[in-house]
Amino acid sequence: MNVKRRSILVAGSALLAASMLTPMTAAAKDKVVFSGGPAGGTFQVVANAVQVYDPIKQSKNIRVRAQSSAGSVENLRKVNSGKAQMGVVYSGHVYLGRNGKMKNDAKKYEDVMAVAWLYGAPAQLVVRKGAGIKSAKDLVGKKVGVGNAGSGAFANSELFFNHMGVWDKIERNAMGYNDAAQAFGNKQLDAFWLFTAFPSGAVIMAAQTNDIELIDLGKDAQESGFFDQYPYFSQLSVPSGTYRGVEKETPSFQDSALWVANSKVSDDTVYEMLSAIYTDEGLAHMKQQKKTFKNMSLETGTQGVVTPWHPGAVKFWKEKGMM
């Protein structure tokens, strides 16, 4: 063997030995941007609650970062594109998006997959007591807060008010819940619309400085055939006493808020995050963040979903006997 060849072999052996002595670098964590919603909304509470939960914070495999957004429709688009790996989206928007039926948007959002049902989100329409507004039809000519542009609240207000024939007859103000409550308190709005679980902090804030009423949206929806046209909505009522001064049950309708993930998120990541949140401790943590999550459980985790599941979620829910 010539000297040059022997030198190459010796150098190679030395490199191999050195590499065997060097500790292996830990695998990079799977980065998850969890898209929530605007300030004052429950979507952002979900994202923040998942991010700060200790077993997820301490995970060796995942790093979660909560990110604010306009809400459901923006989350649908962000999760589908991969700009966010997870988010909260209303079941109806996932359904419409997958089927290319979003208003003025024929694109099919087929990379958004269900992870879990979180809570029911009811429509709430707040007005001043004694203002003479008893139905959505009475909003004609009124100044109405309709939710942030790009949010589920805005999309559903447009859907419902168009159905009722008043969308183009109201003075629409696109703004978040807290801003709407403040504007309402300053008499800059006659009414404001929410699509979120009750009790809403924004409505509580409005009721501290105003005598308020909730409009019977259930009656409007029933009499107008709204449920026949949009069957993914279900009926419910806001209980008496939920808000100061509102001492009667108020019928309304709701959609389901879903935890969703992009189809390319690893099955292991989805499975690990579900396994952390859907324990007694994890569910207690969620309920401590907001009473809205009081119905989160293994038993309710698969309800209200009419679109495809993420494979990692399928593995988890099947193991728990819920699929």
WOJOVEN-V668464 format. One record per residue. N is the residue number from 1. RES is the residue in three letters. PSI is psi in whole degrees, -180 to 180 (none if undefined). OMEGA is omega in radians with two decimals (* if undefined). NEAR is the number of other ideal C-beta (glycine too) atoms within 12 Angstrom. Layout:
BEGIN
n->N res->RES psi->PSI omega->OMEGA near->NEAR
n->N res->RES psi->PSI omega->OMEGA near->NEAR
END
This chain:
BEGIN
n->1 res->MET psi->129 omega->-3.12 near->9
n->2 res->ASN psi->165 omega->-3.05 near->8
n->3 res->VAL psi->-40 omega->-3.10 near->9
n->4 res->LYS psi->-45 omega->-3.12 near->10
n->5 res->ARG psi->-39 omega->3.14 near->11
n->6 res->ARG psi->-38 omega->-3.14 near->12
n->7 res->SER psi->-40 omega->3.13 near->13
n->8 res->ILE psi->-43 omega->-3.14 near->14
n->9 res->LEU psi->-43 omega->3.14 near->15
n->10 res->VAL psi->-44 omega->3.14 near->15
n->11 res->ALA psi->-42 omega->3.14 near->14
n->12 res->GLY psi->-41 omega->3.13 near->14
n->13 res->SER psi->-38 omega->3.14 near->14
n->14 res->ALA psi->-42 omega->3.12 near->14
n->15 res->LEU psi->-42 omega->3.13 near->14
n->16 res->LEU psi->-44 omega->3.14 near->13
n->17 res->ALA psi->-41 omega->-3.13 near->12
n->18 res->ALA psi->-39 omega->-3.13 near->12
n->19 res->SER psi->-32 omega->3.14 near->13
n->20 res->MET psi->-26 omega->-3.14 near->11
n->21 res->LEU psi->-20 omega->-3.11 near->10
n->22 res->THR psi->128 omega->3.14 near->10
n->23 res->PRO psi->142 omega->3.13 near->8
n->24 res->MET psi->138 omega->3.10 near->8
n->25 res->THR psi->136 omega->3.14 near->7
n->26 res->ALA psi->144 omega->3.12 near->8
n->27 res->ALA psi->143 omega->3.14 near->11
n->28 res->ALA psi->145 omega->3.12 near->10
n->29 res->LYS psi->148 omega->3.06 near->20
n->30 res->ASP psi->116 omega->-3.09 near->29
n->31 res->LYS psi->127 omega->-3.12 near->20
n->32 res->VAL psi->112 omega->2.95 near->36
n->33 res->VAL psi->120 omega->-3.12 near->30
n->34 res->PHE psi->109 omega->-3.05 near->45
n->35 res->SER psi->121 omega->-3.08 near->46
n->36 res->GLY psi->-110 omega->-3.08 near->42
n->37 res->GLY psi->-166 omega->-3.14 near->46
n->38 res->PRO psi->163 omega->3.08 near->39
n->39 res->ALA psi->137 omega->-3.13 near->27
n->40 res->GLY psi->-7 omega->-3.12 near->35
n->41 res->GLY psi->156 omega->-3.09 near->44
n->42 res->THR psi->-28 omega->3.12 near->43
n->43 res->PHE psi->-43 omega->-3.11 near->54
n->44 res->GLN psi->-32 omega->3.07 near->37
n->45 res->VAL psi->-41 omega->3.10 near->36
n->46 res->VAL psi->-53 omega->-3.09 near->48
n->47 res->ALA psi->-46 omega->3.14 near->40
n->48 res->ASN psi->-41 omega->-3.10 near->29
n->49 res->ALA psi->-40 omega->3.12 near->36
n->50 res->VAL psi->-43 omega->-3.09 near->47
n->51 res->GLN psi->-41 omega->-3.00 near->32
n->52 res->VAL psi->-4 omega->-3.11 near->24
n->53 res->TYR psi->127 omega->-2.98 near->31
n->54 res->ASP psi->-49 omega->-3.13 near->17
n->55 res->PRO psi->-26 omega->3.08 near->24
n->56 res->ILE psi->-41 omega->3.09 near->36
n->57 res->LYS psi->-36 omega->-3.05 near->21
n->58 res->GLN psi->2 omega->-3.12 near->15
n->59 res->SER psi->140 omega->3.10 near->25
n->60 res->LYS psi->-8 omega->-3.01 near->15
n->61 res->ASN psi->-20 omega->-2.97 near->24
n->62 res->ILE psi->142 omega->2.97 near->35
n->63 res->ARG psi->116 omega->-3.07 near->23
n->64 res->VAL psi->135 omega->3.07 near->39
n->65 res->ARG psi->116 omega->3.09 near->24
n->66 res->ALA psi->140 omega->-3.11 near->31
n->67 res->GLN psi->132 omega->3.14 near->31
n->68 res->SER psi->159 omega->3.11 near->32
n->69 res->SER psi->178 omega->3.09 near->37
n->70 res->ALA psi->-23 omega->3.11 near->34
n->71 res->GLY psi->-149 omega->-2.92 near->46
n->72 res->SER psi->-51 omega->-3.06 near->53
n->73 res->VAL psi->-43 omega->3.08 near->44
n->74 res->GLU psi->-40 omega->3.13 near->39
n->75 res->ASN psi->-39 omega->3.08 near->49
n->76 res->LEU psi->-47 omega->-3.08 near->45
n->77 res->ARG psi->-40 omega->-3.12 near->32
n->78 res->LYS psi->-43 omega->-3.14 near->36
n->79 res->VAL psi->-40 omega->-3.14 near->44
n->80 res->ASN psi->-39 omega->-3.10 near->34
n->81 res->SER psi->-16 omega->-3.08 near->23
n->82 res->GLY psi->3 omega->3.05 near->22
n->83 res->LYS psi->-27 omega->2.95 near->20
n->84 res->ALA psi->144 omega->3.14 near->37
n->85 res->GLN psi->-28 omega->-3.13 near->41
n->86 res->MET psi->166 omega->3.11 near->53
n->87 res->GLY psi->-178 omega->3.07 near->52
n->88 res->VAL psi->127 omega->-3.13 near->57
n->89 res->VAL psi->142 omega->3.08 near->54
n->90 res->TYR psi->144 omega->-3.13 near->54
n->91 res->SER psi->-42 omega->-3.14 near->39
n->92 res->GLY psi->-38 omega->3.13 near->40
n->93 res->HIS psi->-35 omega->3.05 near->48
n->94 res->VAL psi->-44 omega->-3.13 near->46
n->95 res->TYR psi->-51 omega->-3.13 near->33
n->96 res->LEU psi->-41 omega->-3.13 near->33
n->97 res->GLY psi->-44 omega->-3.14 near->38
n->98 res->ARG psi->-29 omega->-3.07 near->29
n->99 res->ASN psi->10 omega->3.09 near->21
n->100 res->GLY psi->34 omega->-3.07 near->15
n->101 res->LYS psi->14 omega->3.07 near->22
n->102 res->MET psi->146 omega->-3.11 near->31
n->103 res->LYS psi->128 omega->3.13 near->21
n->104 res->ASN psi->27 omega->-3.12 near->12
n->105 res->ASP psi->100 omega->-3.09 near->19
n->106 res->ALA psi->0 omega->3.13 near->12
n->107 res->LYS psi->146 omega->3.09 near->21
n->108 res->LYS psi->121 omega->-3.11 near->20
n->109 res->TYR psi->81 omega->-2.97 near->36
n->110 res->GLU psi->-1 omega->3.12 near->21
n->111 res->ASP psi->11 omega->3.09 near->28
n->112 res->VAL psi->118 omega->-3.04 near->48
n->113 res->MET psi->145 omega->-3.08 near->36
n->114 res->ALA psi->141 omega->3.05 near->43
n->115 res->VAL psi->-45 omega->-3.14 near->49
n->116 res->ALA psi->152 omega->2.93 near->49
n->117 res->TRP psi->137 omega->-3.12 near->39
n->118 res->LEU psi->-53 omega->-3.11 near->49
n->119 res->TYR psi->163 omega->3.04 near->38
n->120 res->GLY psi->135 omega->-3.11 near->35
n->121 res->ALA psi->108 omega->-3.11 near->46
n->122 res->PRO psi->151 omega->3.01 near->41
n->123 res->ALA psi->138 omega->3.08 near->50
n->124 res->GLN psi->131 omega->3.14 near->48
n->125 res->LEU psi->112 omega->-3.03 near->55
n->126 res->VAL psi->131 omega->3.07 near->47
n->127 res->VAL psi->167 omega->3.07 near->37
n->128 res->ARG psi->136 omega->3.10 near->27
n->129 res->LYS psi->134 omega->3.12 near->23
n->130 res->GLY psi->6 omega->-3.11 near->12
n->131 res->ALA psi->-8 omega->3.13 near->24
n->132 res->GLY psi->12 omega->3.11 near->18
n->133 res->ILE psi->109 omega->-3.08 near->32
n->134 res->LYS psi->-12 omega->-3.09 near->21
n->135 res->SER psi->161 omega->3.07 near->28
n->136 res->ALA psi->-29 omega->-3.13 near->39
n->137 res->LYS psi->-20 omega->3.13 near->27
n->138 res->ASP psi->0 omega->-3.13 near->24
n->139 res->LEU psi->-7 omega->-3.12 near->38
n->140 res->VAL psi->126 omega->3.14 near->22
n->141 res->GLY psi->0 omega->-3.09 near->17
n->142 res->LYS psi->158 omega->3.05 near->32
n->143 res->LYS psi->119 omega->-2.99 near->27
n->144 res->VAL psi->129 omega->2.98 near->41
n->145 res->GLY psi->125 omega->-3.00 near->45
n->146 res->VAL psi->14 omega->3.13 near->43
n->147 res->GLY psi->163 omega->3.10 near->47
n->148 res->ASN psi->139 omega->2.98 near->39
n->149 res->ALA psi->133 omega->-3.10 near->24
n->150 res->GLY psi->-4 omega->-3.13 near->30
n->151 res->SER psi->164 omega->3.04 near->46
n->152 res->GLY psi->-35 omega->3.12 near->52
n->153 res->ALA psi->-46 omega->-3.14 near->49
n->154 res->PHE psi->-48 omega->-3.11 near->40
n->155 res->ALA psi->-41 omega->-3.12 near->42
n->156 res->ASN psi->-29 omega->3.04 near->44
n->157 res->SER psi->-42 omega->3.10 near->42
n->158 res->GLU psi->-43 omega->3.13 near->30
n->159 res->LEU psi->-50 omega->-3.06 near->36
n->160 res->PHE psi->-46 omega->-3.10 near->43
n->161 res->PHE psi->-31 omega->3.01 near->37
n->162 res->ASN psi->-44 omega->3.12 near->24
n->163 res->HIS psi->-37 omega->-3.14 near->28
n->164 res->MET psi->-4 omega->3.07 near->32
n->165 res->GLY psi->22 omega->-3.08 near->18
n->166 res->VAL psi->-4 omega->-3.05 near->30
n->167 res->TRP psi->-44 omega->-3.12 near->26
n->168 res->ASP psi->6 omega->-3.10 near->14
n->169 res->LYS psi->6 omega->3.09 near->18
n->170 res->ILE psi->158 omega->3.06 near->32
n->171 res->GLU psi->99 omega->-3.00 near->20
n->172 res->ARG psi->138 omega->3.08 near->29
n->173 res->ASN psi->109 omega->-3.13 near->27
n->174 res->ALA psi->112 omega->-3.12 near->28
n->175 res->MET psi->160 omega->3.11 near->34
n->176 res->GLY psi->169 omega->-3.04 near->37
n->177 res->TYR psi->-48 omega->-3.10 near->44
n->178 res->ASN psi->-41 omega->3.10 near->29
n->179 res->ASP psi->-40 omega->3.13 near->27
n->180 res->ALA psi->-41 omega->3.13 near->45
n->181 res->ALA psi->-39 omega->3.12 near->36
n->182 res->GLN psi->-44 omega->3.12 near->25
n->183 res->ALA psi->-38 omega->3.09 near->29
n->184 res->PHE psi->-44 omega->3.13 near->38
n->185 res->GLY psi->-31 omega->3.12 near->26
n->186 res->ASN psi->8 omega->3.13 near->17
n->187 res->LYS psi->29 omega->3.04 near->15
n->188 res->GLN psi->-11 omega->3.06 near->20
n->189 res->LEU psi->148 omega->3.04 near->37
n->190 res->ASP psi->-23 omega->-3.09 near->33
n->191 res->ALA psi->157 omega->2.96 near->47
n->192 res->PHE psi->147 omega->-3.02 near->52
n->193 res->TRP psi->139 omega->3.03 near->53
n->194 res->LEU psi->153 omega->3.01 near->52
n->195 res->PHE psi->78 omega->-3.03 near->48
n->196 res->THR psi->165 omega->-3.10 near->49
n->197 res->ALA psi->152 omega->3.08 near->40
n->198 res->PHE psi->153 omega->-0.03 near->38
n->199 res->PRO psi->139 omega->3.10 near->27
n->200 res->SER psi->133 omega->3.11 near->39
n->201 res->GLY psi->-35 omega->-3.13 near->28
n->202 res->ALA psi->-40 omega->3.13 near->40
n->203 res->VAL psi->-39 omega->3.07 near->41
n->204 res->ILE psi->-43 omega->3.13 near->27
n->205 res->MET psi->-44 omega->-3.14 near->27
n->206 res->ALA psi->-38 omega->-3.09 near->42
n->207 res->ALA psi->-15 omega->3.12 near->31
n->208 res->GLN psi->-27 omega->-3.07 near->18
n->209 res->THR psi->-2 omega->-3.11 near->19
n->210 res->ASN psi->151 omega->2.92 near->31
n->211 res->ASP psi->119 omega->-3.00 near->20
n->212 res->ILE psi->163 omega->2.98 near->38
n->213 res->GLU psi->154 omega->2.97 near->32
n->214 res->LEU psi->137 omega->3.14 near->43
n->215 res->ILE psi->141 omega->3.09 near->42
n->216 res->ASP psi->86 omega->-3.14 near->30
n->217 res->LEU psi->-23 omega->3.11 near->44
n->218 res->GLY psi->-41 omega->3.12 near->31
n->219 res->LYS psi->-45 omega->3.09 near->24
n->220 res->ASP psi->-47 omega->-3.09 near->32
n->221 res->ALA psi->-44 omega->-3.09 near->35
n->222 res->GLN psi->-48 omega->-3.05 near->18
n->223 res->GLU psi->-23 omega->-3.09 near->18
n->224 res->SER psi->-3 omega->-3.12 near->24
n->225 res->GLY psi->20 omega->-3.10 near->14
n->226 res->PHE psi->-42 omega->-3.10 near->30
n->227 res->PHE psi->-31 omega->3.10 near->24
n->228 res->ASP psi->-37 omega->-3.10 near->13
n->229 res->GLN psi->-31 omega->-3.09 near->18
n->230 res->TYR psi->79 omega->-2.98 near->28
n->231 res->PRO psi->-9 omega->3.12 near->17
n->232 res->TYR psi->-8 omega->3.00 near->30
n->233 res->PHE psi->145 omega->3.09 near->36
n->234 res->SER psi->158 omega->-3.09 near->26
n->235 res->GLN psi->149 omega->3.01 near->24
n->236 res->LEU psi->178 omega->3.09 near->27
n->237 res->SER psi->145 omega->3.00 near->25
n->238 res->VAL psi->119 omega->-3.04 near->37
n->239 res->PRO psi->151 omega->3.04 near->18
n->240 res->SER psi->139 omega->3.10 near->16
n->241 res->GLY psi->1 omega->3.11 near->16
n->242 res->THR psi->-37 omega->3.13 near->29
n->243 res->TYR psi->150 omega->-3.13 near->32
n->244 res->ARG psi->127 omega->3.07 near->22
n->245 res->GLY psi->-9 omega->3.12 near->23
n->246 res->VAL psi->92 omega->-2.98 near->31
n->247 res->GLU psi->30 omega->3.04 near->18
n->248 res->LYS psi->150 omega->3.09 near->18
n->249 res->GLU psi->135 omega->-3.08 near->17
n->250 res->THR psi->109 omega->3.12 near->34
n->251 res->PRO psi->145 omega->3.11 near->28
n->252 res->SER psi->-161 omega->3.07 near->41
n->253 res->PHE psi->162 omega->-3.07 near->40
n->254 res->GLN psi->159 omega->2.94 near->37
n->255 res->ASP psi->172 omega->3.11 near->42
n->256 res->SER psi->132 omega->3.03 near->41
n->257 res->ALA psi->125 omega->-3.09 near->50
n->258 res->LEU psi->143 omega->2.89 near->47
n->259 res->TRP psi->124 omega->-3.11 near->50
n->260 res->VAL psi->164 omega->3.11 near->48
n->261 res->ALA psi->152 omega->3.01 near->47
n->262 res->ASN psi->144 omega->-3.08 near->36
n->263 res->SER psi->-23 omega->-3.08 near->29
n->264 res->LYS psi->-7 omega->3.03 near->24
n->265 res->VAL psi->137 omega->-3.05 near->36
n->266 res->SER psi->146 omega->3.10 near->25
n->267 res->ASP psi->-38 omega->-3.11 near->23
n->268 res->ASP psi->-39 omega->-3.14 near->24
n->269 res->THR psi->-47 omega->3.12 near->34
n->270 res->VAL psi->-45 omega->-3.12 near->38
n->271 res->TYR psi->-44 omega->-3.11 near->31
n->272 res->GLU psi->-41 omega->-3.11 near->33
n->273 res->MET psi->-40 omega->3.06 near->40
n->274 res->LEU psi->-40 omega->-3.12 near->43
n->275 res->SER psi->-27 omega->3.10 near->29
n->276 res->ALA psi->-45 omega->-3.04 near->31
n->277 res->ILE psi->-40 omega->-3.05 near->42
n->278 res->TYR psi->56 omega->2.94 near->38
n->279 res->THR psi->170 omega->3.09 near->23
n->280 res->ASP psi->-42 omega->-3.11 near->14
n->281 res->GLU psi->-42 omega->-3.13 near->17
n->282 res->GLY psi->-43 omega->3.13 near->30
n->283 res->LEU psi->-36 omega->3.08 near->27
n->284 res->ALA psi->-41 omega->3.09 near->18
n->285 res->HIS psi->-46 omega->-3.13 near->28
n->286 res->MET psi->-44 omega->-3.10 near->36
n->287 res->LYS psi->-27 omega->3.07 near->22
n->288 res->GLN psi->-28 omega->-3.12 near->18
n->289 res->GLN psi->-37 omega->-3.14 near->29
n->290 res->LYS psi->139 omega->-3.13 near->29
n->291 res->LYS psi->-21 omega->3.12 near->20
n->292 res->THR psi->-32 omega->-3.03 near->32
n->293 res->PHE psi->16 omega->-3.06 near->34
n->294 res->LYS psi->-23 omega->-3.12 near->20
n->295 res->ASN psi->2 omega->3.07 near->26
n->296 res->MET psi->129 omega->3.13 near->39
n->297 res->SER psi->171 omega->3.03 near->25
n->298 res->LEU psi->-36 omega->-3.06 near->25
n->299 res->GLU psi->-31 omega->-3.10 near->16
n->300 res->THR psi->-7 omega->-2.99 near->25
n->301 res->GLY psi->-20 omega->-3.11 near->36
n->302 res->THR psi->8 omega->-3.11 near->30
n->303 res->GLN psi->162 omega->3.03 near->25
n->304 res->GLY psi->16 omega->-3.11 near->29
n->305 res->VAL psi->122 omega->-3.13 near->36
n->306 res->VAL psi->14 omega->-3.11 near->25
n->307 res->THR psi->167 omega->-3.05 near->33
n->308 res->PRO psi->148 omega->3.14 near->23
n->309 res->TRP psi->151 omega->2.99 near->32
n->310 res->HIS psi->138 omega->-3.12 near->37
n->311 res->PRO psi->-36 omega->3.10 near->25
n->312 res->GLY psi->-34 omega->3.09 near->34
n->313 res->ALA psi->-39 omega->3.11 near->41
n->314 res->VAL psi->-45 omega->3.12 near->26
n->315 res->LYS psi->-46 omega->-3.11 near->23
n->316 res->PHE psi->-52 omega->-3.04 near->35
n->317 res->TRP psi->-31 omega->3.07 near->30
n->318 res->LYS psi->-42 omega->3.12 near->17
n->319 res->GLU psi->-33 omega->-3.14 near->16
n->320 res->LYS psi->1 omega->3.09 near->22
n->321 res->GLY psi->21 omega->-3.10 near->11
n->322 res->MET psi->1 omega->3.07 near->23
n->323 res->MET psi->none omega->* near->19
END
